[in-house]
């Protein structure tokens, strides 16, 4: 009976080791080399603004990208339009309502290989209390000891109630917004 228990224990240990080897690896985000921005048109003129504060939690193993996961939180009051008055305006109730909704977030539900250095990402984006399913392509490449994740996510601001009241008029600020990101992360 002892040899069967020993063999069973060895099998369970090997199986557990295989499962751990296939698990995604938590990476530490290098915020100094990472950016998140939003690009939109105001009066038909392109505007790009950076979010100064965000946090990305990425679990990723290049040998098993299908096991990856990501969660990103963005401080909505940290959007920098280049002028203090504009920055205060965008945090107001009509725009991000940062007092009530201080964070925008993305949580992945699926990350799949989509070719060399490419991933197809699906998940939930929540801004201003509104959640939508989103999908977007993502590129990933090794750079030294880090992985660099880059992508763009097009959204419609009005679907998230960004720009209420008179700001629903898309002739001043277009409905189309592209969230761009570059996240550097490593062990």
C-alpha positions in Angstrom: 0.0 0.0 0.0 2.9 2.4 0.8 4.3 2.3 -2.8 0.8 3.4 -4.2 0.6 6.3 -1.7 4.2 7.3 -2.6 3.4 7.2 -6.3 0.1 9.1 -5.8 1.9 11.8 -3.8 4.6 12.1 -6.4 1.9 12.4 -9.1 0.0 15.1 -7.2 3.2 17.0 -6.5 4.2 16.9 -10.2 0.7 18.0 -11.2 0.8 20.9 -8.8 4.2 21.9 -10.0 3.0 21.9 -13.6 0.0 24.1 -12.6 2.2 26.6 -10.9 4.6 26.7 -13.8 1.6 27.5 -16.1 0.3 30.3 -13.9 0.9 33.9 -14.9 3.6 35.8 -13.0 2.8 39.1 -11.2 4.8 41.9 -12.6 5.8 45.2 -10.9 4.8 48.2 -12.9 7.5 50.7 -13.7 5.5 53.9 -13.4 8.5 56.1 -14.4 8.4 54.4 -17.9 4.6 53.9 -18.2 2.0 56.3 -19.5 -1.8 56.4 -19.9 -3.4 59.2 -22.0 -6.6 60.1 -23.7 -6.8 61.7 -27.2 -9.9 63.5 -28.4 -10.9 66.4 -30.5 -12.0 69.8 -29.1 -13.5 72.0 -31.8 -12.0 69.6 -34.3 -8.5 70.1 -32.9 -6.7 67.0 -31.6 -5.9 67.1 -27.8 -3.8 64.6 -26.0 -3.8 64.6 -22.2 -2.0 62.4 -19.7 -3.2 60.8 -16.5 -0.6 61.5 -13.9 -1.7 58.8 -11.5 -2.6 55.2 -12.3 -1.9 51.7 -11.1 -1.5 48.6 -13.3 -1.5 45.1 -11.9 -0.4 42.6 -14.6 0.1 38.9 -14.2 1.9 37.7 -17.3 4.1 34.8 -18.4 5.3 35.0 -22.1 5.3 31.2 -22.3 1.6 31.1 -21.2 -0.1 34.4 -22.3 -3.5 32.7 -22.2 -3.2 32.7 -18.3 -2.5 36.5 -18.2 -4.7 39.0 -16.4 -4.7 42.7 -15.9 -6.3 45.3 -13.7 -5.8 49.0 -14.2 -7.0 51.9 -12.0 -6.8 55.5 -13.2 -7.2 58.5 -10.9 -9.6 60.6 -12.9 -8.7 63.8 -11.1 -5.1 63.3 -12.4 -5.9 64.1 -16.0 -3.6 66.9 -17.1 -4.9 69.1 -20.0 -2.0 71.5 -19.6 -3.8 74.2 -17.6 -4.9 74.2 -14.0 -8.3 75.6 -14.8 -9.0 72.9 -17.4 -7.8 70.2 -15.0 -10.2 71.5 -12.3 -13.0 71.6 -14.9 -12.5 68.0 -16.1 -12.9 66.7 -12.4 -16.3 68.4 -12.1 -19.6 66.6 -12.1 -20.3 67.2 -15.8 -17.1 65.4 -16.8 -15.5 62.8 -14.6 -17.2 63.7 -11.3 -14.0 62.7 -9.6 -15.4 63.5 -6.1 -18.0 60.7 -6.5 -16.1 58.5 -9.0 -12.4 59.0 -8.2 -11.2 55.9 -10.3 -11.8 54.6 -13.8 -10.9 50.9 -14.0 -10.3 48.1 -16.4 -10.4 44.4 -15.4 -9.5 41.8 -18.0 -11.7 38.7 -18.5 -9.7 37.2 -21.3 -6.2 37.6 -22.8 -5.4 35.4 -25.8 -2.4 35.1 -28.1 -3.1 36.9 -31.4 0.2 36.4 -33.3 3.8 37.1 -32.6 4.0 39.9 -30.0 0.3 40.4 -30.1 -2.5 39.7 -27.6 -6.3 40.1 -27.9 -7.7 41.5 -24.7 -11.3 41.5 -23.5 -12.6 42.9 -20.2 -14.8 45.4 -18.4 -14.1 49.2 -18.5 -15.8 51.2 -15.7 -15.8 55.0 -15.9 -18.1 57.3 -13.8 -20.1 54.3 -12.5 -20.9 53.0 -16.1 -19.4 49.6 -17.1 -19.0 48.3 -20.6 -17.5 45.2 -22.2 -14.5 46.2 -24.3 -12.0 44.4 -26.6 -8.7 45.7 -28.0 -5.4 44.5 -29.5 -2.3 44.7 -27.4 1.3 44.4 -28.3 3.9 43.0 -25.9 7.7 42.9 -26.2 10.6 42.1 -24.0 12.9 45.1 -23.3 15.7 44.1 -21.0 14.2 42.5 -17.9 10.8 44.2 -18.6 7.7 43.5 -20.7 6.3 46.5 -22.6 2.6 46.4 -23.1 1.2 48.9 -25.6 -2.3 49.5 -26.9 -5.1 51.8 -27.7 -8.8 51.5 -26.7 -11.3 53.6 -28.6 -14.4 54.6 -26.5 -17.4 56.9 -26.8 -17.3 59.4 -23.9 -21.1 59.9 -23.9 -21.6 56.1 -23.2 -19.9 56.8 -19.8 -21.7 60.1 -19.2 -18.5 62.1 -19.6 -19.7 65.5 -20.7 -23.2 66.0 -19.3 -25.6 68.9 -19.8 -24.4 71.3 -22.5 -21.3 69.2 -22.9 -23.3 66.4 -24.6 -23.0 68.6 -27.7 -20.3 66.8 -29.7 -19.6 69.8 -31.9 -17.4 71.2 -29.1 -15.9 68.0 -27.8 -16.1 64.9 -30.0 -17.7 61.7 -28.7 -14.7 59.6 -29.9 -11.9 59.2 -27.4 -8.9 57.0 -27.7 -7.2 55.8 -24.5 -3.6 55.1 -25.2 -1.3 53.3 -22.9 2.3 52.0 -22.5 3.0 50.0 -19.5 6.5 48.8 -18.6 6.6 46.0 -16.0 9.0 43.4 -14.8 9.9 41.1 -11.9 
